[in-house]
């Protein structure tokens, strides 16, 4: 069985480390970046099974990254994370092409369940 490759774009390094520790034993290979610009570059240069994307990032925002990915034709599934729980933010993210949206703080088990559901599709 090959590992699912996940690109994690989040400037919260503690959260990124925790998610990597949680997801790797589930057979997932994690690449973590801390800025929107770095994340976009990785997403454009490598093939990932899923992108976990924070909304509030230094450089390009998560919305900017998502917009550029979709405009370039990327069909890689995207799960967005945000500390902003506004309905409007979730709706905008989904309308821009995100596959799922999870507000922070979240239970890592819920994130894992959502990741597995997206990867089954």
Secondary structure by P-SEA (a helix, b strand, c coil): cccbbbbbbccaaaaaaaaaaaccccbbbbbbbccaaaaaaaaacccccccccccccccccaaaaaaaaaaaccccbbbbbcccccaaaaaaaaaacccccccccccaaaaaaaaaaaaac
